[in-house]
Amino acid sequence: MKSIPRLLTTLVASAACGGLLLALPALRAEEKGSLTAGEFIFKFAKPWENVSSGRPMRAGELKYDHTAEGMEDVECIFYYFGPGQGGGIEANIERWIGQFDGQPKVERETAEHKGHKIHYLYATGTYLDAGMGGPFSGAPKTPKPNSMMLGAIIESQQGAVFLKLTGPEKSVNAVKDAFKKLSTSPFEG
């Protein structure tokens, strides 16, 4: 707690000297971040937050903070397994669709950025959540109606990178554009 008065004193002194304006851009810069998966560096800014847990098989995790909109937060998980690993594009898309009960509503799209194909999957229906154990744990799955999944597979000679985001349809649908921007961020600039 002793550091808070010291911080306030520093801010007041900086403001008196005109230095506060110089400190604000630095604070804004801290709201930006990056996450590396395979050869790609994904860039993000608020309301995305890095919540990487170090869980096995995950290259990283970002949370989209929906507090301002009054919706449930959602997490985007990044997977990277290395060259020739992780399975093919179609096998992964079919596996993701299979994580829904019955026949979910499915949309697919393919884009190309700087020589890298990105395969998108948008699925809506009753998601069968495997919980903390993940889809391969064999644990009983909890049906979650009115769910949505956004998936992206980015092809690379060094191995595909997989992005997967699931949650309540309203929360996930609200981040669809932000998800696409995140998936193409390694190719911007």
Secondary structure, DSSP 8 states (H G I E B T S, - for coil): -THHHHHHHHHHHHHHTT-HHHHHHHHHHHTEEEEEETTEEEEEETTEEE-----TT-SEEEEE--GGGTS--EEEEEEE--TT-S--HHHHHHHHHTTBSS--EEEEEEEEETTEEEEEEEEEEEEEE-GGG-TTS----EEEEEEEEEEEEE--TT--EEEEEEEEHHHHHTTHHHHHHHHHGGG--
